[in-house]
C-alpha cells in the first residue's frame, strides 16, 4: 500500500469484469467523487500477461466507487508509436481507415492501419479501404462492448480481416490502430 497522504484515502482501480476485474492501479483522493471520470491507461501485456501484444495501450474511465474499489469502463485503445514506426518502412505503403461503427449497445470509432509490401496504386488503396470498412461493420454489428473488446484484443478480428485483404494485395501488417467508444 502506498504512503498515506494527509487527509487522503487510497482507492484501488480495477479493470472491467469481462477483462478479469484485475487491479490496474491506485489513486489518492479526499472524496470518492473526485476520481469518477479519471482516465487510466495500461498496457495489454500488463493486463493479460501476454507479451505478444505489448504495443496495445488500453484506456479505462473510472465510473463507479464501491468502498475503496474504483470500477472502470473501457473507453478506447491505441497502438504505441514505436510499433507503428517499426511496421511502416521504406518502399511500403501505409493505408489508414477511419470510421464510426455501430455495435450492439453503443457506437465506436475505429482507426485501422494497413501496410502493404510495396507501393500500390490509388485504386488498390481504395479497394482495400472499402473492404476493411465493410468487414469491420459486418463483424462487429452484433457484438456487445464486452465481446468487441475481447474480439479485437485477442487479435482474432485482425487475423480475419488480414486474410481477406491479402486476397486483394499482399500486406505486411494490419492492425486496429485506435478505438474510441462514443
N, C-alpha and C positions, 0 to 999 in steps of 0.2 A: 504494500500500500504506500502511496506517495506521502510525502511530508505534509502535515496539516498546515493549511494557511489560515491566518487569523479570521475567524468568523465564516469560513467557507466550508462547504461539505463536498466530498468527492462522489461523483456519480460514475458508475460503470456502464460503458456503452456497449450494447450487444447488437450483432447483425440480425436481420430478419430471421424468423424461424425456418423458412424454406432454405436458408443458407447456413443452417446449423445453429443459429442463435448463439454463436460463439462471442466471447469477449473480444472487442476490437480496440478498446481504449478506455481511458478515464478522463474526466474533466471536472474542474472545480467550479462551484457556483455558490452564491449566497442563498439564492432561492431556486427551486427546481424549474420554475417557468422561464428563467433566464437562458437555459440551454435548449429549450424547444426551438427548432428551426436551424440549429447549427449543422453545418455540413462536415462530414468526416470522410477522408479518403484512406483507402487501404489497398495494398497490392493483392491481386487474386491469389498469388502464391502464399502470402501470409494468412489468407482466409482459408484456403483449401489444403495447403501443404504440397501442392503440385507445382514443381519448379518449371514445367514446360510452358506455362502461360504467365511467366514473370512480368511481361510487358503490359499487362492489363491492370489499370487502376480503377477501382470501383468507388463510387460516391454514395454515401448514405446520409439521410437527413433525420435528425432526432425528432420523433413525432409524439412520443408519449413517455411519461415517467411513472414507474411503479416502484415505490420505495426509493432505494438508491440505484435502481436499474433504469437506464435510458434505452428505450426501444427505438429502432430505426426503420426507415423505409428506403428502398432502393430508388435513387434519383438519376443515375446515369453511370457512364464509364468512359474512359478514354485510353488509348494506347500511348505509351511513352514516346517521346520524340526520338530517343536514341534507337528504338526499334524501327520506327518509320524511316529514319535516315539510313539504317542498315539494309533495309529491303529495297529502297529506291536507289538504284545505282546508275552509272553511266550506261548509255545505249539501251536503256529500258524505257518504258512509257508508263507514266502514272495516270490512272484514271480514277477520279473521285465521283462518288454519288452522294446525293443528299435528298432525303425525302421524309415526309411525315406519314406514318403508317398507323392504322387503327388496329389495336389489339382488343381482346375481349372486354377489358374493363377500363381502358384509357387509350391515350394516343402516345406515340413515341417518335422522336426524331432520330433517324438512323443515318449516320455518315459512314460510308464504306470506302475502302482503298483497294484498288486492283493494280497490280504491277505486272506488265507483260514482259516477255523475254526480249523483245526488240521494239523499235518504234513501229507504231501502227497508224493506219490512215484514219481520218476523221469518221468515216463510215463504220469502220470496225469498232472504234471507241463508242460511237452512238449505239451500235447494236449490243455491245457488252453492257453499257449503262442501262438500256431498256430491259435486258434480260435479268440483270441483278435486281432492279427495282420490282419487276414483275414477280420474281421468285421470292423476294423478301415479303412482298404483300401477300402472296399465296401461302407461304409457310407460317406466318405469324398471325394471320387473321383470326384464328380460333383459339389462340393461346391467351392465358391469363398472364398477368405481370410475373407471377411466380414461375410459371412454366417457360415464359420467354427468357427470363434471366438465366435459368438453368440451361436452356437450349443454346444460347449463344456463348455462355461462359465455358461450356463443355467443349465447344468447337464443332459440334455436330452441324449446326446451321452453316458455318463457313465451309466445311467439307462438302456438303451437299451442293452449295452454290458454286464452289470452285470446280467440281466435277462437271457441272453443266456449262459453265462459261469456257472451260478448256476445250469444249467442242467447237466453239467459235474461233478461238485463237489461243495458243499455248500461253499460260500465265505463270509467272514466277511466284506471285503471292496474292492472296485475297484475305482481307481482314476487315471486320467491322471496327472501324476506327473510333467512332464515338456514338454514344446513345444518350438521349436526354428525355426523361419522362415528362410529358406535358400535362 
